[in-house]
């Protein structure tokens, strides 16, 4: 393994090594959850100064490291809870870039100057993120919109940073225990996929259109529509949502809305996304969930989405139901089946820790139940015991953790576990109807057609092999000789047992025939057969007992 000598990479090496030296011996490592600790249903611990400083250092390194920090904030398997809270701050506190660069980027991307394309355009951004920032604007038609503009030169910086991080991760995976345990290359690959998708705003617009269509039944949910004529790969113009962050909802304001209904609607829509659609909005942190002026909930920023296959959907549904019902054995079994066992996987410890997590949930109050924290704790226990869990489960845990916060902000009495149990039947029904879609039915018919077409030929080949006495059955066993010897012994015992049984039956029948030859007053031949049968039976019993005890 040789590291690149690219000067830009060398600069990043120095910065990353400086971070490792600065935080590698502090409470970030000392408090890392690589030992079992009980799950506590308490408010998040206060963010230590070191976590805030780490967030600032990552922000100073640029968009790639900001996204890396956000990604690490979902990794409960080796990031302490306090640091997860600190890294989550990266989602809300990003310095904006100058308006002059916004004008230049928009002009190039949509082919017209801002003053020509828009009736008005607010120079001060409403929000700034690691890859772009959002401005309020009004189109010439009078429609209010939000314009998301990508940071200048961000793509070039991201490409350089990803190359350097990939080399560092590969080196750590090969030469350190931490790398072999946590698979840093896997984290960098996950970061690369997320960044490449977020850097193309056309994909985000496509996702928004799809989500609006698939979630149209949730009338209390708002997803802004993209404005295609004013959007490109680096500029995304969408409908403006008038509202405020859901976490800014005042207790008095909660009395004016149907908080319980909104919380249920949001949580149910996410269960539908995760377990039926297979695509879900993976970043519902408070900055991306708004309460609109007409008392609906708006989901913003669809740059980060996660995709789940049908098999993973079924496993997640089983896991969530097991967690909500307090079935610790079932939850452990499902979680284990979802993961990949590494060398040294401690199954006993894994199941014991999962049982402890589920049992602690049973004694929690409604306000303390956090299904997202439980899912993330499952991934943490898995990493500690040597079980590699899929990336989707970690993303799901972070998503549900944010949803817990949103749900309790809208309704302090909201119970996510009860919502899962309440909607499980409907989710199964929706999944069944989805499996009966025209596409699936056509595929099934094509498979049946292929089977019917090829069945006569295959059946003819089979009958020819049987008729020509060429049929062979191959058995793969541990030791064929031992198996055959054992089967022969069993057959011999059965045969001898049948002979002895027939001798006893014959002796019983001969007892009814009077003969001059008698033993102890009974017919002689019958007594001889009976004696031989008894002797053979005792000998067989002795042989069985002696051989079985010898085997033990």
C-alpha positions as CSV (number, residue, x, y, z in Angstrom):
1,X,0.0,0.0,0.0
2,X,1.5,3.3,-1.1
3,X,0.0,6.7,-0.6
4,X,-0.4,9.1,-3.4
5,X,2.2,11.9,-3.6
6,X,-0.3,14.4,-5.0
7,X,0.5,17.7,-3.2
8,X,-3.2,18.3,-2.5
9,X,-3.4,14.8,-1.0
10,X,-0.4,15.5,1.2
11,X,-2.1,18.5,2.5
12,X,-5.2,16.5,3.4
13,X,-3.0,13.8,5.0
14,X,-1.5,16.4,7.3
15,X,-4.9,17.8,8.2
16,X,-6.4,14.4,8.9
17,X,-3.4,13.2,10.9
18,X,-3.7,16.4,12.9
19,X,-7.3,15.6,13.7
20,X,-6.4,12.0,14.7
21,X,-3.7,13.3,17.0
22,X,-5.9,16.0,18.5
23,X,-9.0,13.8,19.2
24,X,-7.5,10.3,19.1
25,X,-6.6,10.3,22.8
26,X,-9.4,12.4,24.2
27,X,-12.9,11.5,25.3
28,X,-13.9,10.8,21.7
29,X,-12.0,7.5,22.0
30,X,-12.3,7.0,25.8
31,X,-16.1,7.3,25.6
32,X,-16.5,5.4,22.3
33,X,-19.3,2.8,22.7
34,X,-17.1,-0.3,22.0
35,X,-18.0,-1.8,25.4
36,X,-21.4,-2.8,26.5
37,X,-23.2,-0.1,28.4
38,X,-26.9,-0.1,29.3
39,X,-29.3,1.8,27.1
40,X,-30.6,4.8,29.0
41,X,-33.8,6.4,28.1
42,X,-32.7,9.9,29.2
43,X,-32.3,13.1,27.3
44,X,-29.1,13.4,25.1
45,X,-26.0,14.1,27.2
46,X,-24.7,17.7,27.1
47,X,-22.4,18.3,24.2
48,X,-18.8,18.5,25.5
49,X,-16.5,21.3,24.4
50,X,-14.4,18.7,22.4
51,X,-17.4,17.8,20.3
52,X,-18.2,21.4,19.5
53,X,-14.5,22.0,18.6
54,X,-14.5,18.9,16.4
55,X,-17.5,20.2,14.5
56,X,-15.8,23.5,13.9
57,X,-12.6,21.8,12.8
58,X,-14.5,19.6,10.3
59,X,-16.4,22.7,9.0
60,X,-13.0,24.4,8.4
61,X,-11.9,21.5,6.3
62,X,-14.7,22.0,3.8
63,X,-17.9,20.4,2.5
64,X,-16.5,16.8,2.2
65,X,-15.5,16.7,5.9
66,X,-18.7,18.4,6.9
67,X,-20.6,15.6,5.2
68,X,-18.2,13.1,6.8
69,X,-19.1,14.5,10.2
70,X,-22.8,14.3,9.4
71,X,-22.3,10.7,8.3
72,X,-20.4,9.9,11.5
73,X,-23.2,11.4,13.5
74,X,-25.3,8.4,12.4
75,X,-22.6,5.8,13.4
76,X,-23.6,4.9,17.0
77,X,-21.4,1.9,16.8
78,X,-18.2,3.9,17.5
79,X,-19.1,7.5,18.1
80,X,-20.2,8.5,21.6
81,X,-23.7,9.9,22.0
82,X,-22.4,13.3,23.1
83,X,-20.2,13.6,19.9
84,X,-23.1,12.5,17.8
85,X,-25.0,15.5,19.1
86,X,-22.1,17.7,18.4
87,X,-21.6,16.5,14.8
88,X,-25.3,16.9,14.2
89,X,-24.8,20.6,14.6
90,X,-23.0,20.6,11.3
91,X,-26.4,20.4,9.7
92,X,-27.5,23.9,10.8
93,X,-24.5,26.2,11.3
94,X,-22.7,26.6,7.9
95,X,-21.3,29.9,6.8
96,X,-22.8,31.1,3.5
97,X,-20.8,32.1,0.4
98,X,-21.0,35.6,-1.2
99,X,-24.0,36.7,-3.3
100,X,-21.8,37.6,-6.2
101,X,-20.9,34.0,-6.7
102,X,-24.6,33.0,-6.4
103,X,-25.3,35.4,-9.3
104,X,-22.6,33.9,-11.4
105,X,-23.6,30.3,-10.8
106,X,-27.4,31.0,-11.5
107,X,-26.7,32.9,-14.7
108,X,-24.6,30.0,-16.1
109,X,-26.9,27.2,-15.0
110,X,-30.3,28.6,-16.1
111,X,-29.0,30.7,-19.0
112,X,-30.2,34.1,-17.8
113,X,-29.2,36.7,-15.2
114,X,-31.1,36.8,-11.9
115,X,-32.5,40.2,-12.7
116,X,-34.1,38.8,-15.9
117,X,-35.3,35.5,-14.7
118,X,-36.7,36.5,-11.3
119,X,-38.9,39.4,-10.2
120,X,-37.0,39.5,-7.0
121,X,-34.2,37.5,-5.4
122,X,-33.2,37.8,-1.7
123,X,-29.4,38.3,-1.4
124,X,-29.3,36.9,2.1
125,X,-29.8,33.1,2.1
126,X,-32.5,31.5,4.2
127,X,-30.3,28.5,5.0
128,X,-26.7,27.4,4.3
129,X,-25.6,23.8,4.1
130,X,-22.3,22.1,3.4
131,X,-22.9,21.8,-0.4
132,X,-25.2,24.8,-1.1
133,X,-27.5,27.5,0.2
134,X,-31.1,28.4,-0.3
135,X,-32.4,31.9,-1.3
136,X,-36.0,33.2,-1.3
137,X,-37.1,34.5,-4.7
138,X,-40.2,35.4,-6.7
139,X,-40.6,34.4,-10.4
140,X,-41.8,36.8,-13.1
141,X,-45.2,35.0,-12.9
142,X,-45.5,36.0,-9.2
143,X,-44.9,32.5,-7.8
144,X,-42.8,32.4,-4.6
145,X,-39.9,30.0,-4.8
146,X,-36.9,28.8,-3.0
147,X,-33.6,28.6,-5.0
148,X,-31.0,26.2,-3.9
149,X,-27.5,27.1,-5.3
150,X,-24.5,24.8,-5.1
151,X,-21.3,26.1,-3.6
152,X,-18.7,27.2,-6.2
153,X,-15.9,24.7,-7.0
154,X,-17.4,22.2,-4.5
155,X,-17.3,19.3,-7.0
156,X,-13.5,19.6,-7.6
157,X,-12.8,19.9,-3.8
158,X,-15.0,16.8,-3.1
159,X,-13.3,14.7,-5.8
160,X,-9.9,15.5,-4.3
161,X,-10.9,14.9,-0.7
162,X,-12.6,11.6,-1.5
163,X,-9.5,10.3,-3.2
164,X,-7.3,11.3,-0.2
165,X,-9.8,9.8,2.3
166,X,-10.1,6.6,0.3
167,X,-6.3,6.1,0.5
168,X,-6.2,6.9,4.2
169,X,-9.1,4.5,4.9
170,X,-7.5,1.7,2.9
171,X,-4.3,2.1,4.8
172,X,-6.1,2.1,8.2
173,X,-8.1,-1.0,7.3
174,X,-5.0,-2.9,6.5
175,X,-2.7,-1.8,9.3
176,X,-4.9,-1.0,12.3
177,X,-7.3,-3.0,14.5
178,X,-9.8,-0.1,14.5
179,X,-9.8,-0.2,10.7
180,X,-10.4,-3.9,10.6
181,X,-13.2,-3.5,13.2
182,X,-15.0,-0.5,11.8
183,X,-14.1,-0.8,8.0
184,X,-13.3,2.8,7.2
185,X,-13.2,2.0,3.5
186,X,-16.9,1.1,3.7
187,X,-17.6,4.5,5.4
188,X,-15.7,6.4,2.7
189,X,-17.6,4.5,0.0
190,X,-20.9,5.3,1.7
191,X,-19.8,9.0,1.8
192,X,-18.9,8.9,-1.9
193,X,-22.3,7.6,-2.9
194,X,-24.1,10.2,-0.8
195,X,-22.0,13.1,-2.0
196,X,-22.2,12.2,-5.7
197,X,-25.9,12.0,-5.5
198,X,-26.3,15.2,-3.5
199,X,-24.1,17.1,-6.0
200,X,-26.5,16.4,-8.8
201,X,-29.6,18.5,-8.1
202,X,-31.4,16.9,-11.0
203,X,-31.6,13.7,-9.0
204,X,-33.0,15.6,-6.1
205,X,-35.7,17.1,-8.3
206,X,-36.5,13.7,-9.6
207,X,-36.8,12.3,-6.1
208,X,-39.1,15.2,-5.1
209,X,-41.5,14.5,-8.0
210,X,-41.6,10.8,-7.1
211,X,-42.2,11.5,-3.4
212,X,-45.1,13.9,-4.2
213,X,-46.7,11.2,-6.4
214,X,-46.2,8.3,-4.0
215,X,-47.1,10.2,-0.8
216,X,-50.2,12.0,-2.2
217,X,-52.5,10.0,0.1
218,X,-50.9,11.8,3.1
219,X,-52.8,15.0,2.8
220,X,-51.2,16.6,5.9
221,X,-47.7,16.2,4.4
222,X,-46.2,18.9,2.1
223,X,-43.4,18.2,-0.4
224,X,-42.5,21.2,-2.6
225,X,-42.6,20.7,-6.3
226,X,-39.4,21.5,-8.4
227,X,-39.6,24.1,-11.1
228,X,-37.9,22.4,-14.0
229,X,-37.4,25.5,-16.2
230,X,-35.3,27.1,-13.5
231,X,-33.4,24.1,-12.3
232,X,-30.2,22.3,-13.4
233,X,-27.4,20.1,-12.0
234,X,-26.2,22.9,-9.7
235,X,-29.4,25.0,-9.2
236,X,-32.7,23.7,-7.9
237,X,-35.7,26.0,-7.9
238,X,-38.8,24.7,-6.0
239,X,-42.0,25.9,-4.5
240,X,-41.6,28.1,-1.4
241,X,-42.9,26.6,1.8
242,X,-44.1,29.3,4.3
243,X,-43.5,28.0,7.8
244,X,-40.9,27.4,10.5
245,X,-38.9,24.6,12.0
246,X,-41.1,22.2,13.8
247,X,-38.8,22.3,16.8
248,X,-39.6,26.0,17.3
249,X,-43.2,25.1,18.0
250,X,-44.2,26.8,21.3
251,X,-46.3,24.9,23.9
252,X,-49.1,27.5,23.4
253,X,-48.9,27.1,19.7
254,X,-49.3,23.3,20.1
255,X,-52.7,23.9,21.5
256,X,-53.9,25.4,18.2
257,X,-52.9,22.3,16.0
258,X,-53.8,18.7,15.9
259,X,-50.4,17.5,17.2
260,X,-51.4,13.9,17.7
261,X,-52.8,13.7,14.1
262,X,-49.7,15.4,12.6
263,X,-47.3,13.2,14.5
264,X,-49.1,10.0,13.4
265,X,-49.3,11.2,9.8
266,X,-45.5,11.9,9.6
267,X,-44.6,8.7,11.3
268,X,-47.0,6.6,9.2
269,X,-45.7,8.3,6.0
270,X,-42.1,7.3,6.9
271,X,-43.1,3.7,7.6
272,X,-44.7,3.7,4.1
273,X,-41.6,5.1,2.6
274,X,-39.3,2.6,4.3
275,X,-41.3,-0.6,4.2
276,X,-43.4,-0.2,1.1
277,X,-41.8,2.2,-1.3
278,X,-38.2,1.2,-0.5
279,X,-37.0,4.8,-0.8
280,X,-37.1,7.2,2.1
281,X,-36.1,10.8,3.0
282,X,-33.1,10.0,5.1
283,X,-32.4,13.4,6.6
284,X,-35.5,14.5,8.6
285,X,-33.5,16.6,11.1
286,X,-35.3,19.6,12.6
287,X,-33.9,21.9,9.9
288,X,-35.6,19.9,7.2
289,X,-39.1,19.5,8.8
290,X,-41.3,22.6,8.8
291,X,-44.7,23.3,10.3
292,X,-46.5,25.3,7.6
293,X,-48.8,28.3,8.2
294,X,-51.8,26.1,7.3
295,X,-50.8,23.6,10.1
296,X,-49.3,20.9,7.9
297,X,-45.8,19.3,8.0
298,X,-43.4,20.0,5.1
299,X,-40.4,17.8,4.3
300,X,-37.5,19.6,2.7
301,X,-34.1,18.8,1.2
302,X,-34.3,15.4,-0.6
303,X,-30.6,15.3,-1.4
304,X,-30.1,12.5,1.0
305,X,-32.3,9.5,0.4
306,X,-31.8,5.8,1.2
307,X,-33.0,2.8,-0.8
308,X,-34.0,-0.5,0.6
309,X,-34.6,-3.8,-1.3
310,X,-37.6,-6.0,-0.8
311,X,-35.8,-8.6,1.4
312,X,-34.3,-5.8,3.6
313,X,-37.8,-4.3,3.8
314,X,-39.2,-7.5,5.2
315,X,-36.4,-7.9,7.7
316,X,-36.8,-4.3,8.9
317,X,-40.6,-4.8,9.3
318,X,-39.9,-7.9,11.4
319,X,-37.3,-6.1,13.5
320,X,-39.5,-3.0,14.1
321,X,-42.5,-5.2,15.1
322,X,-40.3,-7.3,17.4
323,X,-38.9,-4.2,19.1
324,X,-42.3,-2.6,19.5
325,X,-43.8,-5.8,21.0
326,X,-40.8,-6.3,23.3
327,X,-39.8,-9.7,21.7
328,X,-36.1,-9.7,22.5
329,X,-35.4,-13.2,21.1
330,X,-37.2,-12.4,17.9
331,X,-35.5,-9.0,17.5
332,X,-32.0,-10.6,18.1
333,X,-32.7,-13.4,15.6
334,X,-33.9,-10.9,12.9
335,X,-31.0,-8.5,13.5
336,X,-28.5,-11.4,13.4
337,X,-30.0,-12.6,10.1
338,X,-29.6,-9.1,8.6
339,X,-25.9,-8.8,9.5
340,X,-22.6,-10.5,8.4
341,X,-20.8,-12.4,11.1
342,X,-17.1,-11.5,11.4
343,X,-14.4,-13.8,12.8
344,X,-14.9,-14.0,16.6
345,X,-18.6,-13.1,16.6
346,X,-20.0,-13.5,20.1
347,X,-23.5,-14.6,19.5
348,X,-24.3,-15.2,23.2
349,X,-23.2,-11.7,24.2
350,X,-25.1,-10.2,21.2
351,X,-28.4,-11.9,22.2
352,X,-27.9,-11.0,25.8
353,X,-27.3,-7.4,25.1
354,X,-30.3,-7.2,22.7
355,X,-32.5,-8.7,25.4
356,X,-31.3,-6.1,27.9
357,X,-32.1,-3.3,25.4
358,X,-35.6,-4.6,24.7
359,X,-36.3,-5.3,28.4
360,X,-35.3,-1.8,29.4
361,X,-37.7,-0.4,26.9
362,X,-40.6,-2.2,28.6
363,X,-40.2,-0.2,31.7
364,X,-39.9,3.2,29.9
365,X,-42.7,5.8,29.9
366,X,-44.3,7.0,26.7
367,X,-42.1,10.1,26.7
368,X,-39.0,7.9,27.1
369,X,-39.7,5.4,24.3
370,X,-37.4,6.1,21.4
371,X,-37.5,3.4,18.7
372,X,-34.7,5.2,16.7
373,X,-32.4,5.1,19.7
374,X,-33.1,1.4,20.1
375,X,-32.3,0.6,16.4
376,X,-29.0,2.6,16.7
377,X,-28.2,0.8,19.9
378,X,-28.7,-2.5,18.1
379,X,-26.1,-1.5,15.5
380,X,-23.8,-0.5,18.3
381,X,-24.1,-3.9,20.0
382,X,-23.6,-5.6,16.7
383,X,-20.3,-3.8,16.1
384,X,-19.2,-4.6,19.6
385,X,-19.8,-8.3,19.3
386,X,-18.4,-8.7,15.7
387,X,-21.6,-8.5,13.6
388,X,-21.4,-6.2,10.5
389,X,-24.8,-4.6,10.0
390,X,-26.0,-3.2,6.6
391,X,-25.7,0.5,6.0
392,X,-29.5,0.8,5.6
393,X,-30.0,-0.1,9.2
394,X,-27.7,2.6,10.5
395,X,-29.4,5.2,8.3
396,X,-32.8,3.9,9.4
397,X,-31.8,4.3,13.1
398,X,-30.8,8.0,12.6
399,X,-33.9,8.7,10.6
400,X,-36.2,7.2,13.3
401,X,-34.2,9.0,16.0
402,X,-35.0,12.3,14.3
403,X,-38.6,11.3,13.8
404,X,-38.9,10.5,17.5
405,X,-37.9,14.2,18.2
406,X,-40.3,15.5,15.5
407,X,-43.2,13.3,16.8
408,X,-42.7,14.3,20.4
409,X,-42.5,18.0,19.5
410,X,-45.9,17.8,17.8
411,X,-47.4,15.5,20.5
412,X,-45.5,14.9,23.8
413,X,-47.6,11.7,24.3
414,X,-46.8,10.3,20.9
415,X,-45.8,6.6,21.1
416,X,-43.8,5.4,18.1
417,X,-44.0,1.7,19.2
418,X,-47.8,1.8,19.3
419,X,-47.8,3.5,15.9
420,X,-45.8,0.6,14.5
421,X,-48.1,-2.0,16.0
422,X,-51.2,0.0,14.8
423,X,-50.0,0.3,11.2
424,X,-48.3,-3.1,10.8
425,X,-51.4,-4.8,9.3
426,X,-51.9,-2.0,6.8
427,X,-48.2,-2.1,5.8
428,X,-48.4,-5.8,5.2
429,X,-51.5,-5.2,3.0
430,X,-49.8,-2.5,1.0
431,X,-46.7,-4.7,0.5
432,X,-49.0,-7.5,-0.7
433,X,-50.8,-5.2,-3.2
434,X,-47.4,-3.9,-4.3
435,X,-46.3,-7.5,-5.0
436,X,-49.4,-8.0,-7.1
437,X,-48.5,-5.1,-9.4
438,X,-48.8,-5.6,-13.2
439,X,-45.0,-5.7,-13.5
440,X,-44.6,-8.5,-10.9
441,X,-47.6,-10.4,-12.4
442,X,-46.1,-10.2,-15.9
443,X,-42.7,-11.5,-14.6
444,X,-44.5,-14.4,-12.9
445,X,-46.4,-15.2,-16.1
446,X,-43.1,-15.1,-18.1
447,X,-41.5,-17.5,-15.6
448,X,-44.5,-19.8,-15.8
449,X,-44.4,-19.6,-19.6
450,X,-40.7,-20.5,-19.6
451,X,-41.3,-23.4,-17.3
452,X,-44.2,-24.8,-19.4
453,X,-42.1,-24.5,-22.6
454,X,-39.1,-26.2,-21.2
455,X,-40.8,-28.8,-19.1
456,X,-41.5,-31.5,-21.8
457,X,-37.9,-31.4,-23.0
458,X,-36.5,-31.6,-19.5
459,X,-38.9,-34.4,-18.5
460,X,-38.0,-36.3,-21.7
461,X,-34.3,-36.1,-20.8
462,X,-35.0,-37.3,-17.3
463,X,-37.0,-40.3,-18.5
464,X,-34.3,-41.2,-21.0
465,X,-31.6,-41.2,-18.3
466,X,-33.8,-43.4,-16.1
467,X,-34.7,-45.8,-19.0
468,X,-31.0,-46.2,-19.9
469,X,-30.1,-46.9,-16.3
470,X,-27.8,-43.9,-16.2
471,X,-29.4,-42.1,-13.3
472,X,-26.9,-41.3,-10.6
473,X,-27.4,-39.7,-7.2
474,X,-24.5,-38.1,-5.6
475,X,-24.4,-37.8,-1.8
476,X,-21.8,-35.6,-0.2
477,X,-21.2,-36.7,3.4
478,X,-18.5,-36.2,6.0
479,X,-17.3,-39.9,5.7
480,X,-19.2,-42.2,3.4
481,X,-17.5,-45.4,4.9
482,X,-18.5,-44.4,8.4
483,X,-22.1,-43.6,7.3
484,X,-22.4,-46.9,5.3
485,X,-21.0,-48.9,8.3
486,X,-23.5,-47.3,10.6
487,X,-26.4,-47.9,8.3
488,X,-25.3,-51.6,8.0
489,X,-25.3,-52.0,11.7
490,X,-28.8,-50.5,12.0
491,X,-30.1,-52.8,9.3
492,X,-28.5,-55.8,11.0
493,X,-30.1,-54.9,14.3
494,X,-33.5,-54.5,12.7
495,X,-33.2,-57.8,10.9
496,X,-32.2,-59.7,14.0
497,X,-35.0,-58.0,15.9
498,X,-37.5,-59.2,13.3
499,X,-36.1,-62.8,13.5
500,X,-36.4,-62.8,17.3
501,X,-39.9,-61.4,17.1
502,X,-40.9,-64.1,14.6
503,X,-39.4,-66.8,16.9
504,X,-41.5,-65.6,19.8
505,X,-44.6,-65.5,17.6
506,X,-43.9,-69.0,16.4
507,X,-43.3,-70.3,19.9
508,X,-46.7,-68.8,21.0
509,X,-48.5,-70.6,18.1
510,X,-46.7,-73.9,18.9
511,X,-47.9,-73.7,22.5
512,X,-51.4,-74.7,21.2
513,X,-50.0,-77.9,19.6
514,X,-49.9,-81.0,21.9
515,X,-46.8,-83.1,21.5
516,X,-45.2,-86.0,23.5
517,X,-42.0,-83.9,23.9
518,X,-42.6,-81.5,26.7
519,X,-40.4,-79.3,28.9
520,X,-41.7,-78.2,32.3
521,X,-45.2,-79.4,31.2
522,X,-45.2,-77.2,28.0
523,X,-44.8,-78.3,24.4
524,X,-41.1,-78.9,23.9
525,X,-40.6,-77.2,20.5
526,X,-42.4,-74.1,21.6
527,X,-40.2,-73.9,24.7
528,X,-37.0,-74.3,22.6
529,X,-38.0,-71.5,20.3
530,X,-39.0,-69.3,23.2
531,X,-35.7,-69.9,25.0
532,X,-33.7,-69.2,21.9
533,X,-35.6,-65.9,21.3
534,X,-35.1,-64.9,24.9
535,X,-31.4,-65.6,24.7
536,X,-31.0,-63.8,21.4
537,X,-33.0,-60.8,22.7
538,X,-30.8,-60.5,25.9
539,X,-27.6,-60.8,23.7
540,X,-28.9,-58.1,21.4
541,X,-29.7,-55.8,24.3
542,X,-26.3,-56.4,25.8
543,X,-24.5,-55.7,22.5
544,X,-26.5,-52.4,22.0
545,X,-25.8,-51.2,25.6
546,X,-22.1,-52.1,25.4
547,X,-21.5,-50.4,22.0
548,X,-23.5,-47.3,22.9
549,X,-21.7,-46.8,26.1
550,X,-18.4,-47.3,24.4
551,X,-19.3,-44.6,21.8
552,X,-20.0,-42.1,24.6
